[in-house]
Amino acid sequence: MQSAPNLTHLHDFDFLVGDWHVQHRQLKARLAGSHEWVEFDGTCSMHKLMNGYSNVDDNVINKPSGSYKGVGLRSYDPVSGQWAIWWLDSREPFADLDPPVKGNFVNGVGTFYANDTLNGKPIRVRFTWSHITADSAQWEQAYSPDGGQTWETNWVMHFTRVR
């Protein structure tokens, strides 16, 4: 007999549906001891797909070095109760997708992890969603060079809903 699907976290990303102005803050160099941040703006528009079991956001990122687009794709696994998140970057549209970060929300904070590489070295990647209200949210990306013992936050995005 097949077990019932775990729908506990199916609606974790419902808060993100709609259009957003995004203020970005990104470390100039990752895992290099950098303390210099670059700030820029962008937009995000998120839509549910497949009856809420997946969603996609279309992003415009206006870096000082030039604007580009990106797509965040999320898919919910009703067996594990986790979301998987992939990123597609218009600067390298035919590159292999990075390994998905996987996780869910607990007490209003979403935490998602993956193993990846940076400059040929293994790293741990963490995405965190927090400070979520009806009109705002925050996303952070952090890397760990030591299997998750220490973390360096390298990108912070503040979302403000467009009305």
DSSP file (Angstrom, degrees, kcal/mol; ACC not computed):
  #  RESIDUE AA STRUCTURE BP1 BP2  ACC     N-H-->O    O-->H-N    N-H-->O    O-->H-N    TCO  KAPPA ALPHA  PHI   PSI    X-CA   Y-CA   Z-CA
    1    1 A M              0   0    0      0, 0.0     2,-0.3     0, 0.0     0, 0.0   0.000 360.0 360.0 360.0 133.3    0.0    0.0    0.0
    2    2 A Q        -     0   0    0      1,-0.1     2,-0.1     3,-0.0     0, 0.0  -0.589 360.0-119.5 -80.1 136.2    1.3    3.4   -1.0
    3    3 A S        -     0   0    0     -2,-0.3     3,-0.1     1,-0.1    -1,-0.1  -0.353  34.8 -93.5 -74.0 157.3    1.6    6.0    1.8
    4    4 A A        -     0   0    0      1,-0.1    -1,-0.1    -2,-0.1     2,-0.0  -0.375  49.8 -96.6 -67.3 145.4   -0.3    9.2    1.7
    5    5 A P        -     0   0    0      0, 0.0     2,-1.0     0, 0.0    74,-0.2  -0.323  30.1-122.1 -64.1 146.3    1.6   12.2    0.2
    6    6 A N        +     0   0    0     72,-3.8     3,-0.3     1,-0.1    75,-0.2  -0.797  39.5 165.6 -89.7 102.3    3.3   14.6    2.7
    7    7 A L    >   +     0   0    0     -2,-1.0     3,-1.3     1,-0.2     4,-0.4   0.239  38.8 113.4-101.9  12.0    1.7   17.9    1.8
    8    8 A T  T 3  S+     0   0    0      1,-0.3     3,-0.2     2,-0.1    -1,-0.2   0.845  89.2  28.0 -52.2 -40.3    2.9   19.6    5.0
    9    9 A H  T >  S+     0   0    0     -3,-0.3     3,-1.9     1,-0.2    -1,-0.3   0.258  85.4 110.7-109.9  11.0    5.2   22.0    3.1
   10   10 A L  T <  S+     0   0    0     -3,-1.3     3,-0.4     1,-0.3    -1,-0.2   0.820  84.5  43.6 -56.3 -32.7    3.4   22.2   -0.2
   11   11 A H  T >  S+     0   0    0     -4,-0.4     3,-1.7    -3,-0.2     4,-0.3   0.222  77.0 114.5-100.2  15.0    2.4   25.9    0.4
   12   12 A D  T <  S+     0   0    0     -3,-1.9     3,-0.4     1,-0.3    -1,-0.2   0.841  82.9  40.2 -53.6 -37.2    5.9   27.0    1.7
   13   13 A F  T >  S+     0   0    0     -3,-0.4     3,-1.7    -4,-0.3     4,-0.3   0.296  80.0 105.2-100.3  10.4    6.4   29.4   -1.3
   14   14 A D  G X  S+     0   0    0     -3,-1.7     3,-1.4     1,-0.3    -1,-0.2   0.838  72.8  66.3 -57.9 -32.1    2.9   30.7   -1.6
   15   15 A F  G 3  S+     0   0    0     -3,-0.4    -1,-0.3    -4,-0.3    -2,-0.1   0.760  95.3  58.0 -59.2 -25.1    4.1   34.0   -0.1
   16   16 A L  G <  S+     0   0    0     -3,-1.7    30,-0.4    29,-0.0    -1,-0.3   0.541  73.8 119.5 -88.9  -7.6    6.3   34.6   -3.1
   17   17 A V    <   +     0   0    0     -3,-1.4     2,-0.3    -4,-0.3    30,-0.2  -0.376  63.7  28.9 -60.2 131.2    3.5   34.6   -5.8
   18   18 A G  E    S-A   46   0A   0     28,-2.2    28,-2.7    -2,-0.1     2,-0.4  -0.778  98.8 -36.2 120.5-162.4    3.4   37.9   -7.6
   19   19 A D  E     -A   45   0A   0    143,-0.4   143,-2.7    -2,-0.3     2,-0.3  -0.835  52.5-176.4-110.9 140.2    5.7   40.8   -8.6
   20   20 A W  E     -AB  44 161A   0     24,-2.9    24,-2.0    -2,-0.4     2,-0.4  -0.962  27.0-138.4-136.7 146.3    8.6   42.1   -6.5
   21   21 A H  E     -AB  43 160A   0    139,-3.0   139,-2.6    -2,-0.3     2,-0.5  -0.884  32.3-155.7 -94.4 138.2   11.2   44.8   -6.5
   22   22 A V  E     -AB  42 159A   0     20,-2.7    20,-1.6    -2,-0.4     2,-0.6  -0.972  14.3-159.9-125.8 128.3   14.5   43.3   -5.3
   23   23 A Q  E     -AB  41 158A   0    135,-2.5   135,-2.5    -2,-0.5     2,-0.3  -0.931  21.3-158.0-104.1 118.0   17.5   45.0   -3.6
   24   24 A H  E     -AB  40 157A   0     16,-3.2    16,-1.6    -2,-0.6     2,-0.4  -0.698  17.8-175.6-100.0 147.1   20.6   42.9   -3.9
   25   25 A R  E     +AB  39 156A   0    131,-2.1   131,-2.9    -2,-0.3     2,-0.4  -0.945  16.9 177.1-138.6 117.3   23.8   43.0   -1.9
   26   26 A Q  E     -AB  38 155A   0     12,-2.9    12,-2.9    -2,-0.4   129,-0.2  -0.971  32.3-115.8-131.1 135.4   26.5   40.7   -3.1
   27   27 A L  E     -A   37   0A   0    127,-2.6    10,-0.2    -2,-0.4     3,-0.1  -0.423  23.5-134.1 -62.5 139.1   30.1   40.0   -1.9
   28   28 A K  S    S+     0   0    0      8,-3.0     2,-0.4     1,-0.2    -1,-0.1   0.873  91.7  20.5 -64.6 -37.5   32.6   41.0   -4.6
   29   29 A A  S >  S-     0   0    0      7,-0.3     3,-0.5    -3,-0.0     5,-0.4  -1.000  80.5-134.5-136.0 136.2   34.5   37.7   -4.1
   30   30 A R  T 3  S-     0   0    0     -2,-0.4   124,-0.0     1,-0.2   123,-0.0  -0.731  81.6  -7.1 -97.1 137.1   33.3   34.5   -2.6
   31   31 A L  T 3  S+     0   0    0     -2,-0.4    -1,-0.2     3,-0.1   123,-0.0   0.852 104.7 106.4  49.5  41.4   35.3   32.5    0.0
   32   32 A A  S <  S-     0   0    0     -3,-0.5    -1,-0.1     2,-0.1    -2,-0.1   0.144  99.5 -99.3-130.1  15.6   38.2   34.8   -0.6
   33   33 A G        +     0   0    0      1,-0.2     2,-0.2    -4,-0.1    -3,-0.1   0.675  69.4 159.6  73.1  16.7   38.2   36.8    2.6
   34   34 A S        +     0   0    0     -5,-0.4    -1,-0.2     1,-0.1    -3,-0.1  -0.461  27.3 176.5 -74.3 142.5   36.4   39.7    0.8
   35   35 A H        +     0   0    0     -2,-0.2     2,-0.6     2,-0.0    -1,-0.1   0.155  49.6 109.7-124.0  12.7   34.4   42.3    2.9
   36   36 A E        -     0   0    0     -7,-0.1    -8,-3.0     2,-0.0     2,-0.3  -0.819  51.7-162.0 -97.6 122.8   33.5   44.4   -0.1
   37   37 A W  E     -A   27   0A   0     -2,-0.6     2,-0.4   -10,-0.2   -10,-0.2  -0.783   8.7-152.3-105.7 147.0   29.9   44.4   -1.1
   38   38 A V  E     -A   26   0A   0    -12,-2.9   -12,-2.9    -2,-0.3     2,-0.4  -0.962  13.9-157.0-114.5 134.0   28.2   45.4   -4.4
   39   39 A E  E     +A   25   0A   0     -2,-0.4     2,-0.3   -14,-0.2   -14,-0.2  -0.901  23.8 145.3-116.0 143.5   24.6   46.7   -4.3
   40   40 A F  E     -A   24   0A   0    -16,-1.6   -16,-3.2    -2,-0.4     2,-0.2  -0.953  33.7-118.5-161.9 171.2   22.2   46.7   -7.2
   41   41 A D  E     +AC  23  62A   0     21,-0.6    21,-2.4    -2,-0.3     2,-0.3  -0.591  29.7 154.8-116.3 178.5   18.5   46.3   -7.9
   42   42 A G  E     -AC  22  61A   0    -20,-1.6   -20,-2.7    19,-0.2     2,-0.3  -0.961  30.6-107.1-176.0-171.2   16.2   44.0   -9.8
   43   43 A T  E     -AC  21  60A   0     17,-1.9    17,-2.0    -2,-0.3     2,-0.3  -0.930  16.8-163.5-136.5 160.6   12.8   42.5  -10.2
   44   44 A C  E     -AC  20  59A   0    -24,-2.0   -24,-2.9    -2,-0.3     2,-0.4  -0.987   3.3-173.0-145.7 135.7   11.2   39.1   -9.6
   45   45 A S  E     -AC  19  58A   0     13,-1.7    13,-2.4    -2,-0.3     2,-0.4  -0.970  13.5-167.2-131.7 117.6    7.9   37.7  -10.8
   46   46 A M  E     +AC  18  57A   0    -28,-2.7   -28,-2.2   -30,-0.4     2,-0.3  -0.860   7.6 179.6-114.0 140.2    6.8   34.3   -9.4
   47   47 A H  E     - C   0  56A   0      9,-2.4     9,-2.4    -2,-0.4     2,-0.2  -0.987  25.9-121.6-135.2 143.0    4.0   32.0  -10.6
   48   48 A K  E     - C   0  55A   0     -2,-0.3     2,-0.3     7,-0.2     7,-0.3  -0.546  29.9-172.3 -78.7 150.0    2.8   28.6   -9.4
   49   49 A L  E > > + C   0  54A   0      5,-3.2     5,-1.6    -2,-0.2     3,-1.3  -0.900  57.6  24.8-133.5 164.6    2.7   25.7  -11.8
   50   50 A M  G > 5S-     0   0    0     -2,-0.3     3,-1.9     1,-0.3    -1,-0.1   0.870 131.7 -54.3  49.6  50.1    1.4   22.1  -11.7
   51   51 A N  G 3 5S-     0   0    0      1,-0.3    -1,-0.3    -3,-0.1    -3,-0.0   0.803 108.5 -50.7  56.2  32.3   -1.3   22.8   -9.1
   52   52 A G  G < 5S+     0   0    0     -3,-1.3    -1,-0.3     2,-0.3    -2,-0.2   0.375 113.9 112.1  91.0  -4.4    1.3   24.3   -6.7
   53   53 A Y  T < 5S+     0   0    0     -3,-1.9    23,-3.3    -4,-0.4     2,-0.3   0.564  88.3  16.7 -79.3  -7.4    3.7   21.4   -6.9
   54   54 A S  E   < -CD  49  75A   0     -5,-1.6    -5,-3.2    21,-0.2    -2,-0.3  -0.969  66.5-171.8-150.7 165.4    6.2   23.6   -8.7
   55   55 A N  E     -CD  48  74A   0     19,-1.9    19,-2.7    -2,-0.3     2,-0.4  -0.977   7.7-152.3-154.5 163.5    6.7   27.3   -9.3
   56   56 A V  E     -CD  47  73A   0     -9,-2.4    -9,-2.4    -2,-0.3     2,-0.4  -0.999   2.3-158.5-140.6 139.1    9.0   29.5  -11.3
   57   57 A D  E     -CD  46  72A   0     15,-2.5    15,-2.2    -2,-0.4     2,-0.5  -0.978   8.9-148.7-122.2 140.6   10.3   33.0  -10.9
   58   58 A D  E     -CD  45  71A   0    -13,-2.4   -13,-1.7    -2,-0.4     2,-0.4  -0.911  23.9-167.1-104.4 121.4   11.6   35.2  -13.7
   59   59 A N  E     -CD  44  70A   0     11,-3.0    11,-1.8    -2,-0.5     2,-0.5  -0.886  20.9-161.1-119.2 141.2   14.3   37.6  -12.4
   60   60 A V  E     -CD  43  69A   0    -17,-2.0   -17,-1.9    -2,-0.4     2,-0.5  -0.991  14.9-166.0-114.2 126.2   16.0   40.7  -13.8
   61   61 A I  E     -CD  42  68A   0      7,-3.0     7,-2.0    -2,-0.5     2,-1.1  -0.954   6.5-162.6-119.8 114.1   19.3   41.4  -12.1
   62   62 A N  E     +CD  41  67A   0    -21,-2.4   -21,-0.6    -2,-0.5     5,-0.2  -0.563  18.7 175.6-100.2  68.9   20.8   44.9  -12.7
   63   63 A K  E >   - D   0  66A   0     -2,-1.1     3,-1.9     3,-0.9   -23,-0.1  -0.354  43.7-114.7 -68.5 153.6   24.4   44.4  -11.7
   64   64 A P  T 3  S+     0   0    0      0, 0.0     3,-0.1     0, 0.0    -1,-0.1   0.811 118.7  56.4 -57.8 -29.2   26.7   47.4  -12.2
   65   65 A S  T 3  S-     0   0    0      1,-0.3     2,-0.2     0, 0.0    -2,-0.0   0.530 130.4 -57.9 -81.2  -5.4   28.6   45.3  -14.8
   66   66 A G  E <   -D   63   0A   0     -3,-1.9    -3,-0.9     2,-0.0    -1,-0.3  -0.480  56.0 -87.0 139.0 151.3   25.4   44.7  -16.8
   67   67 A S  E     +D   62   0A   0     -5,-0.2     2,-0.3    -2,-0.2    -5,-0.2  -0.523  42.9 166.9 -84.6 151.0   21.9   43.3  -16.5
   68   68 A Y  E     -D   61   0A   0     -7,-2.0    -7,-3.0    -2,-0.2     2,-0.3  -0.943  26.9-118.7-151.0 173.3   20.9   39.7  -17.0
   69   69 A K  E     -D   60   0A   0     -2,-0.3    21,-3.0    -9,-0.2    22,-0.3  -0.825  23.1-175.5-116.5 156.1   18.0   37.4  -16.4
   70   70 A G  E     -DE  59  89A   0    -11,-1.8   -11,-3.0    -2,-0.3     2,-0.5  -0.990  14.7-144.1-147.6 154.5   17.6   34.3  -14.3
   71   71 A V  E     -DE  58  88A   0     17,-2.7    17,-2.4    -2,-0.3     2,-0.6  -0.982   5.5-158.2-122.5 127.0   15.0   31.7  -13.6
   72   72 A G  E     -DE  57  87A   0    -15,-2.2   -15,-2.5    -2,-0.5     2,-0.5  -0.923  13.7-169.3 -99.7 124.3   14.4   30.0  -10.3
   73   73 A L  E     -DE  56  86A   0     13,-2.1    13,-2.8    -2,-0.6     2,-0.4  -0.964   3.5-174.4-117.4 128.9   12.6   26.7  -10.7
   74   74 A R  E     -DE  55  85A   0    -19,-2.7   -19,-1.9    -2,-0.5     2,-0.4  -0.947   4.4-173.4-124.2 143.5   11.2   24.9   -7.6
   75   75 A S  E     -DE  54  84A   0      9,-2.1     9,-2.4    -2,-0.4     2,-0.4  -1.000  16.6-138.1-138.4 135.7    9.6   21.5   -7.4
   76   76 A Y  E     - E   0  83A   0    -23,-3.3     7,-0.2    -2,-0.4   -66,-0.0  -0.782   5.9-152.3 -97.8 133.6    7.9   19.9   -4.4
   77   77 A D  E  >> - E   0  82A   0      5,-2.8     4,-2.5    -2,-0.4     5,-0.8  -0.907   2.8-164.7-103.1 107.8    8.5   16.2   -3.5
   78   78 A P  T  45S+     0   0    0      0, 0.0   -72,-3.8     0, 0.0   -70,-0.1   0.566  86.6  57.9 -73.0  -5.9    5.4   14.9   -1.7
   79   79 A V  T  45S+     0   0    0    -74,-0.2   -72,-0.0     3,-0.1    -2,-0.0   0.915 119.8  24.7 -82.9 -50.6    7.3   11.8   -0.5
   80   80 A S  T  45S-     0   0    0      2,-0.2     3,-0.1   -74,-0.0    -1,-0.1   0.703  97.9-129.7 -86.4 -20.1   10.1   13.7    1.3
   81   81 A G  T  <5 +     0   0    0     -4,-2.5     2,-0.3     1,-0.3    -5,-0.0   0.731  67.4 124.5  74.8  22.2    8.1   16.9    2.0
   82   82 A Q  E   < -E   77   0A   0     -5,-0.8    -5,-2.8    22,-0.1     2,-0.3  -0.818  56.8-133.3-116.9 155.6   11.0   18.9    0.6
   83   83 A W  E     -EF  76 103A   0     20,-3.5    20,-1.9    -2,-0.3     2,-0.4  -0.808  12.8-151.9 -98.7 145.3   11.4   21.5   -2.1
   84   84 A A  E     -EF  75 102A   0     -9,-2.4    -9,-2.1    -2,-0.3     2,-0.4  -0.964  12.6-161.2-113.6 137.5   14.2   21.3   -4.7
   85   85 A I  E     -EF  74 101A   0     16,-2.3    16,-1.7    -2,-0.4     2,-0.3  -0.978   8.5-177.0-126.2 128.6   15.4   24.6   -6.2
   86   86 A W  E     -E   73   0A   0    -13,-2.8   -13,-2.1    -2,-0.4     2,-0.4  -0.837  13.3-145.9-117.3 158.6   17.4   25.1   -9.4
   87   87 A W  E     -E   72   0A   0     -2,-0.3    11,-0.6   -15,-0.2     2,-0.5  -0.994   7.3-167.8-128.2 131.3   18.8   28.3  -11.0
   88   88 A L  E     -E   71   0A   0    -17,-2.4   -17,-2.7    -2,-0.4     2,-0.5  -0.986  11.6-157.6-119.3 123.9   19.1   29.0  -14.8
   89   89 A D  E >   -E   70   0A   0     -2,-0.5     3,-1.6     3,-0.4     6,-0.2  -0.871  16.3-144.6-109.1 127.9   21.3   32.0  -15.7
   90   90 A S  T 3  S+     0   0    0    -21,-3.0   -20,-0.1    -2,-0.5    -1,-0.1   0.686  99.0  66.7 -65.5 -17.0   20.8   33.8  -19.0
   91   91 A R  T 3  S+     0   0    0    -22,-0.3    -1,-0.3     1,-0.3     3,-0.1   0.730 119.4  21.0 -74.8 -20.5   24.6   34.5  -19.2
   92   92 A E  S X  S+     0   0    0     -3,-1.6     3,-1.6     1,-0.1    -3,-0.4  -0.474  74.9 162.1-140.9  65.3   25.1   30.7  -19.6
   93   93 A P  T 3  S+     0   0    0      0, 0.0    -3,-0.1     0, 0.0    -2,-0.1   0.677  77.1  45.8 -67.7 -16.2   21.8   29.4  -20.8
   94   94 A F  T 3  S+     0   0    0     -4,-0.1     3,-0.1    -3,-0.1     2,-0.1   0.357  87.2 112.5-106.8   5.6   23.2   26.1  -22.1
   95   95 A A  S <  S-     0   0    0     -3,-1.6     2,-0.1    -6,-0.2    -6,-0.1  -0.379  80.6 -92.9 -71.9 154.7   25.3   25.3  -19.0
   96   96 A D        -     0   0    0      1,-0.1    -1,-0.1    -2,-0.1     2,-0.1  -0.410  47.6-105.6 -62.7 143.4   24.4   22.4  -16.8
   97   97 A L        -     0   0    0      1,-0.1    -9,-0.1    -3,-0.1    -1,-0.1  -0.453  36.4-109.7 -68.9 144.7   22.1   23.3  -14.0
   98   98 A D        -     0   0    0    -11,-0.6   -11,-0.2     1,-0.1    -1,-0.1  -0.304  48.6 -80.9 -64.7 158.2   23.8   23.4  -10.6
   99   99 A P        -     0   0    0      0, 0.0    -1,-0.1     0, 0.0     2,-0.1  -0.378  58.9-104.5 -57.4 141.7   22.8   20.7   -8.1
  100  100 A P        -     0   0    0      0, 0.0     2,-0.4     0, 0.0   -14,-0.2  -0.408  23.2-128.2 -70.7 145.3   19.4   21.7   -6.6
  101  101 A V  E     -F   85   0A   0    -16,-1.7   -16,-2.3    13,-0.1     2,-0.4  -0.745  31.7-157.9 -83.2 142.7   19.3   23.0   -3.0
  102  102 A K  E     +FG  84 113A   0     11,-2.5    11,-2.3    -2,-0.4     2,-0.3  -0.959  33.6  86.3-129.9 143.1   16.8   21.0   -1.0
  103  103 A G  E     -FG  83 112A   0    -20,-1.9   -20,-3.5    -2,-0.4     2,-0.3  -0.984  46.1-125.3 167.3-159.7   14.8   21.7    2.1
  104  104 A N  E     - G   0 111A   0      7,-1.0     7,-2.1    -2,-0.3     2,-0.4  -0.894  34.5 -71.6-161.4-171.7   11.7   23.3    3.5
  105  105 A F  E     - G   0 110A   0     -2,-0.3     2,-0.4     5,-0.3     5,-0.3  -0.781  33.7-178.5-101.2 138.9   10.4   25.8    6.0
  106  106 A V  E >  S- G   0 109A   0      3,-2.6     3,-1.5    -2,-0.4    -2,-0.0  -0.986  75.9 -12.3-134.6 125.1   10.3   25.4    9.8
  107  107 A N  T 3  S-     0   0    0     -2,-0.4     3,-0.1     1,-0.3    -1,-0.1   0.871 131.4 -50.0  52.3  42.4    8.9   28.2   12.0
  108  108 A G  T 3  S+     0   0    0      1,-0.2     2,-0.5    22,-0.1    24,-0.4   0.496 118.2 104.1  81.3   3.9    8.7   30.7    9.1
  109  109 A V  E <   -G  106   0A   0     -3,-1.5    -3,-2.6    21,-0.1     2,-0.5  -0.979  56.5-152.4-122.2 126.1   12.3   30.2    8.0
  110  110 A G  E     -GH 105 129A   0     19,-2.2    19,-2.4    -2,-0.5     2,-0.4  -0.832  13.1-174.7 -97.2 130.7   13.2   28.2    4.9
  111  111 A T  E     +GH 104 128A   0     -7,-2.1    -7,-1.0    -2,-0.5     2,-0.4  -0.993   3.1 179.0-129.9 131.4   16.6   26.5    4.7
  112  112 A F  E     -GH 103 127A   0     15,-2.3    15,-2.5    -2,-0.4     2,-0.3  -0.992   5.3-168.3-137.3 135.4   17.9   24.6    1.7
  113  113 A Y  E     +GH 102 126A   0    -11,-2.3   -11,-2.5    -2,-0.4     2,-0.3  -0.880  10.6 165.7-128.9 154.8   21.2   22.8    1.2
  114  114 A A  E     - H   0 125A   0     11,-1.7    11,-3.1    -2,-0.3     2,-0.4  -0.976  33.1-120.5-156.3 158.3   23.3   21.3   -1.6
  115  115 A N  E     + H   0 124A   0     -2,-0.3     2,-0.2     9,-0.2     9,-0.2  -0.867  48.3 145.6 -96.2 138.6   26.8   20.1   -2.3
  116  116 A D  E     - H   0 123A   0      7,-2.6     7,-2.7    -2,-0.4     2,-0.3  -0.782  40.4-106.0-151.4-169.0   28.6   21.9   -5.1
  117  117 A T  E     - H   0 122A   0      5,-0.3     2,-0.4    -2,-0.2    -2,-0.0  -0.963  15.8-165.9-131.8 152.8   32.0   23.2   -6.2
  118  118 A L  E >  S- H   0 121A   0      3,-2.6     3,-1.8    -2,-0.3    -2,-0.0  -0.969  82.2 -13.6-138.0 120.9   33.6   26.6   -6.4
  119  119 A N  T 3  S-     0   0    0     -2,-0.4    -1,-0.1     1,-0.3     0, 0.0   0.879 131.0 -53.0  52.9  40.3   36.8   27.0   -8.4
  120  120 A G  T 3  S+     0   0    0      1,-0.2    -1,-0.3     0, 0.0    -3,-0.0   0.459 116.9 111.3  79.8   1.6   37.2   23.3   -8.5
  121  121 A K  E <  S-H  118   0A   0     -3,-1.8    -3,-2.6     1,-0.0    -1,-0.2  -0.865  73.2-108.2-110.3 142.4   36.8   22.8   -4.7
  122  122 A P  E     +H  117   0A   0      0, 0.0     2,-0.3     0, 0.0    -5,-0.3  -0.434  44.1 171.7 -68.5 138.5   33.9   21.2   -2.9
  123  123 A I  E     -H  116   0A   0     -7,-2.7    -7,-2.6    -2,-0.1     2,-0.4  -0.918  32.0-124.1-137.2 164.9   31.6   23.5   -1.0
  124  124 A R  E     -HI 115 144A   0     20,-2.3    20,-2.3    -2,-0.3     2,-0.4  -0.925  26.4-152.9-106.3 138.2   28.3   23.3    0.8
  125  125 A V  E     -HI 114 143A   0    -11,-3.1   -11,-1.7    -2,-0.4     2,-0.4  -0.915  10.4-171.8-114.4 139.5   25.6   25.8   -0.4
  126  126 A R  E     -HI 113 142A   0     16,-2.4    16,-2.4    -2,-0.4     2,-0.4  -0.996   7.7-167.5-133.5 129.4   22.8   27.1    1.8
  127  127 A F  E     -HI 112 141A   0    -15,-2.5   -15,-2.3    -2,-0.4     2,-0.4  -0.939  11.6-168.7-107.1 137.5   19.8   29.2    0.8
  128  128 A T  E     -HI 111 140A   0     12,-2.3    12,-2.1    -2,-0.4     2,-0.5  -0.992   9.7-165.7-130.1 127.1   17.8   30.8    3.6
  129  129 A W  E     +HI 110 139A   0    -19,-2.4   -19,-2.2    -2,-0.4     2,-0.3  -0.940  31.5 139.9-105.2 130.4   14.3   32.5    3.3
  130  130 A S  E     + I   0 138A   0      8,-2.5     8,-2.2    -2,-0.5   -21,-0.1  -0.898  36.4  54.4-155.2-178.2   13.3   34.6    6.3
  131  131 A H  S    S+     0   0    0     -2,-0.3     2,-0.5     1,-0.2    -1,-0.1   0.880  70.9 177.9  51.2  45.2   11.7   37.9    7.5
  132  132 A I        +     0   0    0    -24,-0.4     5,-0.2     5,-0.2     2,-0.2  -0.684  11.1 153.5 -89.8 125.1    8.6   37.0    5.5
  133  133 A T        -     0   0    0      3,-3.0     3,-0.3    -2,-0.5     0, 0.0  -0.720  61.5 -87.7-129.1-176.3    5.5   39.3    5.6
  134  134 A A  S    S+     0   0    0     -2,-0.2     3,-0.1     1,-0.2    -2,-0.0   0.790 127.8  26.9 -64.3 -26.7    2.7   39.9    3.1
  135  135 A D  S    S+     0   0    0      1,-0.1    26,-2.4    25,-0.1     2,-0.3   0.330 122.5  37.0-122.0   6.5    4.8   42.6    1.4
  136  136 A S  E     + J   0 160A   0     -3,-0.3    -3,-3.0    24,-0.2     2,-0.3  -0.993  48.4 168.3-155.5 160.1    8.5   41.7    2.1
  137  137 A A  E     - J   0 159A   0     22,-1.4    22,-3.1    -2,-0.3     2,-0.4  -0.969  21.0-136.2-162.7 164.5   10.9   38.8    2.4
  138  138 A Q  E     -IJ 130 158A   0     -8,-2.2    -8,-2.5    -2,-0.3     2,-0.4  -0.997  12.0-169.3-132.9 138.2   14.6   38.2    2.5
  139  139 A W  E     -IJ 129 157A   0     18,-2.5    18,-3.0    -2,-0.4     2,-0.4  -0.973   7.4-173.5-122.5 139.6   16.8   35.5    0.8
  140  140 A E  E     -IJ 128 156A   0    -12,-2.1   -12,-2.3    -2,-0.4     2,-0.4  -0.988  11.8-156.8-132.9 144.5   20.4   34.8    1.6
  141  141 A Q  E     +IJ 127 155A   0     14,-2.6    13,-2.6    -2,-0.4    14,-1.3  -0.973  17.4 178.8-115.8 135.4   23.0   32.6   -0.1
  142  142 A A  E     -IJ 126 153A   0    -16,-2.4   -16,-2.4    -2,-0.4     2,-0.4  -0.979  13.8-151.7-135.3 149.1   25.9   31.2    1.9
  143  143 A Y  E     -IJ 125 152A   0      9,-2.2     9,-2.6    -2,-0.3   -18,-0.2  -0.914   3.1-161.0-118.5 147.2   28.9   29.0    1.1
  144  144 A S  E     -I  124   0A   0    -20,-2.3   -20,-2.3    -2,-0.4     3,-0.5  -0.994   9.7-171.1-126.6 125.3   30.8   26.7    3.4
  145  145 A P  S    S+     0   0    0      0, 0.0     6,-0.1     0, 0.0    -1,-0.1   0.512  85.0  55.1 -87.4  -4.2   34.3   25.4    2.5
  146  146 A D  S >  S-     0   0    0      4,-0.5     3,-0.7   -22,-0.1   -23,-0.1  -0.153 123.5 -85.9-126.8  38.7   34.4   23.0    5.4
  147  147 A G  T 3  S-     0   0    0     -3,-0.5   -24,-0.1     1,-0.2   -32,-0.0   0.685  91.3 -48.4  71.4  18.3   31.3   20.9    5.1
  148  148 A G  T 3  S+     0   0    0      2,-0.4    -1,-0.2   -24,-0.1     3,-0.1   0.524 107.1 115.2  99.8   7.3   29.0   23.3    7.0
  149  149 A Q  S <  S+     0   0    0     -3,-0.7     2,-0.3     1,-0.2    -2,-0.1   0.895  88.0  17.7 -73.5 -39.8   31.1   24.0   10.0
  150  150 A T  S    S-     0   0    0      2,-0.0    -4,-0.5     0, 0.0    -2,-0.4  -0.955  74.1-156.5-130.6 152.0   31.4   27.7    9.0
  151  151 A W        -     0   0    0     -2,-0.3     2,-0.5    -7,-0.1    -7,-0.2  -0.968   8.4-158.4-131.0 143.0   29.4   29.8    6.6
  152  152 A E  E     - J   0 143A   0     -9,-2.6    -9,-2.2    -2,-0.4     2,-0.4  -0.970  18.1-142.8-118.6 113.5   30.1   32.9    4.6
  153  153 A T  E     + J   0 142A   0     -2,-0.5   -11,-0.3   -11,-0.3     3,-0.1  -0.631  27.9 168.4 -72.9 127.2   27.0   34.8    3.4
  154  154 A N  E     +     0   0A   0    -13,-2.6  -127,-2.6    -2,-0.4     2,-0.3   0.470  58.1  33.9-122.5  -5.3   27.7   36.1    0.0
  155  155 A W  E     -BJ  26 141A   0    -14,-1.3   -14,-2.6  -129,-0.2     2,-0.4  -0.936  55.9-177.7-154.7 128.5   24.4   37.3   -1.4
  156  156 A V  E     -BJ  25 140A   0   -131,-2.9  -131,-2.1    -2,-0.3     2,-0.4  -0.994   5.9-168.5-127.5 133.4   21.4   38.9    0.3
  157  157 A M  E     -BJ  24 139A   0    -18,-3.0   -18,-2.5    -2,-0.4     2,-0.6  -0.988   6.5-159.6-124.7 127.1   18.2   39.9   -1.5
  158  158 A H  E     -BJ  23 138A   0   -135,-2.5  -135,-2.5    -2,-0.4     2,-0.4  -0.932  14.4-154.9-104.9 121.6   15.5   42.1    0.1
  159  159 A F  E     -BJ  22 137A   0    -22,-3.1   -22,-1.4    -2,-0.6     2,-0.4  -0.815  12.3-175.4-100.0 132.7   12.1   41.6   -1.6
  160  160 A T  E     -BJ  21 136A   0   -139,-2.6  -139,-3.0    -2,-0.4   -24,-0.2  -0.994  30.7-117.6-126.5 123.4    9.4   44.3   -1.6
  161  161 A R  E     -B   20   0A   0    -26,-2.4     2,-0.6    -2,-0.4  -141,-0.3  -0.297  19.4-134.0 -63.3 138.7    6.0   43.5   -3.2
  162  162 A V              0   0    0   -143,-2.7  -143,-0.4     1,-0.1    -1,-0.1  -0.842 360.0 360.0 -91.7 124.1    5.0   45.6   -6.2
  163  163 A R              0   0    0     -2,-0.6    -1,-0.1   -28,-0.0    -2,-0.1   0.407 360.0 360.0 -97.6 360.0    1.4   46.7   -5.8
